[in-house]
């Protein structure tokens, strides 16, 4: 009997094996080619924009401020007098932002080369000033948390410094905030859509009450450690402790409270800047003071307490505070 080689089971198995091997080889080659292309050097297309949205264009900072302020209400004479009576040295955000842009423009700060950095409270009312400055200098790097304390610390400042444009500047704005209602109650403020005249700043008032419980002898003894879920408020309460007598002796505790908080913040922020001054590029402007929030239909105010200019070596070479007050 003749042997049919073509249809022999061994021959069919051999053909199947060869076909499978070839398929595997082709698949392997395709995989290798894909892997190789993944490591092929690609020329960068360039950075068209930045996530921090540092603004470019032909408009100067003063022009941008003028555009922002055009949408703001005029100063209310009654509110203006009320704020300045209770907070001598305060100026409206409208006036201050215009002066800031002009002063810094003369030093080379522009919307295209300046990174805005803030350390302001989490409260939405603290965004009013920040939002205005965003429209002038772009999105801000945020260092702050409750009551405006710089909870991002040295690490945050170091990261922020690395984001400043080459040969550029940083404008750092910080401070606590306080409300004043239209009938002159400090520590209260009207809010949009809320009938209740609310506390402002809630974190600061809670810390003040905590401190008063200690100085008045009514605080409960507890072995409870500071909780991570509320560690910022715990830190605010610790950082206000040195001001116990000062607040107890004050004629108006709510009026003195933001200034006590500011004194603690001022030490912390300047220490952070000093620790990270090697990251300053062309220069840094530090604006700090008290944010004063009023009702939704009137301008907010700011009491500037520091407006310093740091050079590229991290040295304070000029105080610009008088230029804001003039």
Secondary structure, DSSP 8 states (H G I E B T S, - for coil): ----STT-HHHHHHHHHHHHHHHHHHHHHHHHHHHHHHTS----------TT----SS--HHHHHHHHHTTS----HHHHHHHHHHSTT-EEHHHHHHHHHHHHHTTT--TTTEEEEEE--SSGGGHHHHHHHHHHH-S-EE---GGG--TTHHHHHHHHHHHS-TT-EEEEEE--EEEB-TT--BTEEEETTEEEEEESSHHHHHHHHHHHHHHTT----------GGGHHHHHHHHHTGGGHHHHHH-SSHHHHHHHHHHHHHHHHHHHHHHHTGGG--SEEEEEEEEEEE--TTS--EEEEEEEEEE-TTS-EEEE-HHHHH-
